[in-house]
């Protein structure tokens, strides 16, 4: 793609700015260089989800400046979801998404398209029809095909990676506990999967490929950072088996996106667990990417949710968050087929976490705090990009 070529030139140019020549001026300190300049040593694209309201807010110009200065790939946080694009059946609102994509192209940033097929954030007319049964399988599949074809065709040639199918499988704490296509018994997620039928995942990739032969097509999900015991409750194993089967059937799936939403109060993974998970997916001929990274922490005392966390709690959680960012980034850097590392928002000022995780309250998941001040997580990411040995990164060719 023309956009990809332009960005490759920028990455190559940035590579020269990281290391000083023997007799040239000393480069800026690593902590003063942009993330995209540091990542250029690895030919890795580093990105963020973008809140378009914050991006357009003239009262807070620092947000837009940092998006443009720090990152060379971007994801619209909400503007490219179905509810935003087609709020009224048959009537598309392209304005915000077009502005976002065109601005990214002007800034020589690659775009991750998010998302084509997901049970959440659907337009009300569609979710109501699925929920009450007035939209049956044939109509639902026709609507999904039309949506994918319309959206991918509209942005053809402008999108680097599409999240074609998002969060299609269950979690082990749901009923039934065995991982399956869908969700909790009686949930809308399960009804969405049942209505579309078992072949909808494969067909979604086929429809997307027909609309754009050059975009990379991804399956995207959370809790894929490491394999479990390989049993019926192992979500990573289920997704691995699913995409392996899709590849064997000739379905044009190019990659798997591991979202990377972690929390410091859970027992998370070491770098070898995370790197093994990526390696097993790439051994199938797939690319991988971390697509929505953040590491949230409890905002209250763990023993008493009415009391604010004390300084010792905050310090330990800060360090745990930095470690978790390191695990995911280092695992990506160790895999030649890991194409990009995207954080889901870069400042706590606009983070989605506090609005979603309220009981108990969680937050502080980003690289910069709410005042745009760097956190330990940012310094850890910068240091990892600087100190890790660069590998030859292998770009993915779209599968026909």
N, C-alpha and C positions, 0 to 999 in steps of 0.2 A: 504493500500500500504506500501511496505517496506520503501519507502522514508518518508511517513507520520509518520510511527512509529519512525523512527530515529529522525525526527524533534520534535516529541512529547517528546522524551527523553531529547533533548536539551532544549526545553521550560521548562520542569520540573526542569532540573538542573539550568537553568537561574533563575527560580523563587526563589531558595534559595539564590541567590547572591544579590537580591534586598533588603532583610530585614536582619539586623544584629541580631545575637543571643544576649541573655541577657549579655553574658560575652565575646562574640567574638569581633573581630576588627570592627571598624565602616566601613560600605561599602562606595564605592566611592560616591561623591556628585551626585544627580540625573542628573544634566546636563553633568556629565562625564560618565554616563552609556549609553549603546547602547539603541536604540529604541526597539530592540527586547527583551532586558532584562527587560525594563520597561513594555512592553506589555505582558510579560510572566505572570505577576500578574493576568492578565485577560484571560489567555489562548487564546489570540488574536494574529493572525499572522499579521505582519506589513511588507509592501513590497514597492518596487519601480519598475518602468519601467527602463530598462537598455539599454543604447546606446552602442551597441557592439563595435563600433569604439573607443569610449572613454574608454571602459573597457579594450581594447587591447592595448591602447596607452602607450608605455613604457615611453613616455615623461611626462605623467601625472598619476603616479602610485596611487595618492591619491583617484582618482575616484574608481578604483577597490577595494582598501582597504576599502573605506567607504561602498560600496555595500555589501561586505562580512561581515563587522563588524556590520553594523547597522540593516540589514534586514534579515528576515527569510523566505520571499517569494519574488519571482522575476517574472517579465513579460518582455519578449523581446519586445522592442519598435517597431521593424519592421521585425525582422528576421523570424518570423513565419507567416507573411502575405502571401497571395497567390502570389503576384508579386515577392516576394523574394524566395519562394519555387519552383515555376514552371515558370520561366521567358520564357522558350521555351516550347511549348506545348508537353506534354508527357515526358519532361526531368526535373527531380527534382534535385534541388541543396540543399542537406541536410547539407552541411558542417557547415555553421555558426550557424544554429539552433541546430544541434547536439552538437556542442562545447558548446553552451550556456547551454543547458539542462544538459549535463554531468558535467559541471563546477558547476552548481547549486547543483546537487546531491552530488558532492564531498564536497561542503560547507554546506551540510545538510539544503538546502533551498528548499521549495516547489515551484513548477512552476505553474503559471497561463498561460495557452495556449491562445494566442491572435493572430489571430482570424480566425475562419473557414468560416463564411459567412458574407460578407460585400460588399457593392456596390463600395467601394473606395479601392485604392491600389490593384487593380486587375492587372494581367499581360496584357500587351498591346494586345496580340493576342485575349484575351477573351473580354476585354472591346470594342475593335474595332468590333468584331463579333456581340456583343449585340447591339452596337450603330447603325450599318448599317443594322441590321436585317438578316445577313447571318447565325447567330446562332439563331435558333428558340427555342421554348419552350422545345420540347423533348430533343434536344441536350444540351441545357443549364442545364436542370435538371439532365441529365445523367452526364454531366461534374461536376456539383456540388456534386452529390452523389459520384462520383469517387474520387474527391478531398478530401471530408470529410473522406471517408473510408480509403484512402491512408495515409493521414496525421495522423489521430487518431490512425490507426493501427501501423504506424511507431513509434509513441511515446507512445504506449500502456504501461500502468503501470508506466509512468514517469511524468504524468501531473496530478496535483491536481484538478484544475478547468479549464474547457474550456469555452471561450466565443464562443458559438456555432453560435449565430446570434447576429450581432452588428448593432445598429442604423437602424433598419428596418422601423421605422415609421416617419411620417412627423413632422413638427413644425408648431405652430399656425400662424406664420408670413408668411407661404408659401401659395400658391394658389392650391387647395382650402384651406381655413383656418381650416376646420374640420379635425381633426387628422385622418390619414388613413395609410394603408400600402403603403409605397413609399415616394415620396417627392413632390417638386414643379412641377406643370404641365410642361411637356416638358423636365424635367431634366433627367440625366442619372439614378439617383436614382429611379425615377418613372419607367423608361424603364426597369431597372433591376427587379423591383417588378412585373411589368406587364408580362415580359418575363417568369419569373419563375412560376408565378401563385400564387393564394392565399394560397395554401397548403404548400408552400416551407418552411415556418418557422417550422411547425410541422414535416415535413419530415426530415429537417436538424437535429433535435434532435433525431429522430428515427435512422437515419444513424449513428450519432455519438455514440449513445448508443450501437448499434450493433458492432461497432468497438472497444469500450472499456467499459465494464460493470461497471468499478469501478471509473472512473473519474466523478467529479461533473460537470454538464452541466448547463451553465448560459445563460440567455438573458441579453445583456449589452447595456446600452444607457445613453445619457446625458439628463439633465433637468428632472430627476426623483426624485429630492431631497425632493419635497413636492407636495401634491395634490393641485389643483386649485379649481375651482367652480364645478367640476364634469361634466361640459358641453362638447360640441363637440370639443372645443379647448383646453381641459385639457389633455396634453400628458401623465401625470402620470396615470390618470384615464383610458385612452385608453390602456396603457401597462398593467395595473392591470386587466382590463377586458380580454385582450388577454391571459395573462398567466393563469388567472382563467379558461378560456375556455380550454386552452391546458391541464391543470391539470385534468379537468373534462373528457376530451377525452382520458386520459391515456397516454398522450405524456410525455416522460421521461425528463421533465425539472425539475432541482433541485434547481435553484436559480435565482435571479435577481441581476445584477450588476448595481449600480448607480454610474456613472462615477465621479461626483463631480467636474466638471470643473466650477468654480465660478469666478466672477469678482467683485472687490470692488466698481465699479461704478454703480452696479445694486442694487435694493432693494432685498436682499436675505432673508433667512429664519431664524426663531428662532429654538432652539433645539427641542421644542415640535412638531413643524411642521415636522421637519426631522425625529424625532423618530416615529411619527404617520405613516408616509409613510412606514418606514421599518416595523412597526408592522402590518400594513394591508397586506403587502406581506407575512410576516412570518405566519400570521394567515391562509394563504392558504396552509401551509405546506412547504413553500419554505425557503431556506436559502437566506441571503442577504450579500452583500459585497460592500464596496466603492472601486472602481477599478482603478480610474485615477485622483486622487485628485490633484488639484492645484488651486490657487486663484490669478488671474492676476490683475494688476493695470495699469492705464494710466501712460505712461512715460513722457507725456507732460502736460502742463497747460491745465486744462479742458476748459478754455475760449479761449485759443489761441494755436492751435496745433503746431505752429512754435516755441514755447517757452518751455524750459525744466520745469518740475514741480519744485516748490520751496520746501524748507525744511518742511514747514508746510503741504503742500500737501503730501509729502513723509511720514511724521510721521503719519498722519491720515490714509493713505492707508496701512501702515505697521500694524497699530492697527486693521484696518478692515479686513485685510488678516488673522491676528492671530485669530480674532473672528470667521471668517468663517471656518477655520480649526477646531476650538474648537467645533462649532456646529455639524459638520459632525462626528468628532471623538466621541464626547459625545453621540450623537444619536446611534452610533454603539455600544458603551460600554453599553448602556442601554438596548440593545436587545440581548438576549441570543443566537439568531440564526445568528448574524452578525459575520461572520467567519474571515474576513480579512479587512485590511485598507491599500490600496496601493496608494502611491503618484506617479504622472506621471513625474518621474524625481525628483531628490532631490536637485540639484544645478542649479542655474540660468545660470551657464556656458554653459550647454548643453540643455537648455529648448527649447521646440518646439514653445513656445508662440510667441517670437518676429518675427519668420519667418512666422507665420500664421496671427497674428493680427497686421497689419501694418498701417491701416487707420481707426481710429487713432492708433498710436503705443502703444502696451501694453507689459507688461513683469513682472519680479520680482515675479513670481508665486510659487517659490519653498521654501523649508524649510531652505536651505543654500544659501548664495549669490554666485556670480560668483567666489569668492576667497575662497570658502568653509567655510565662516564664518557664525556662527549661527544667525538666524533672530528671531524676536519676534514670528513668527509662530512656529518655532522649539521649543522655550522655552515653548510656550503654549501647544504644543503637549506633551512635556515631563512632564510638570506639571499636565496635565490632566490624563496621564497614571499613574502618581504617586499618585494623590490625589483621584481619583474616586474609589468608592467601587466596588471591583471585584464581578462579578456574575458568576454562573456556566454556562459556554458556552456549547451549545448543538451542537455537530457535526452533519452534514447532512449525511444521508444514500442515496447513489445513487438510483434513482428510476428506476425500471425495466420497 
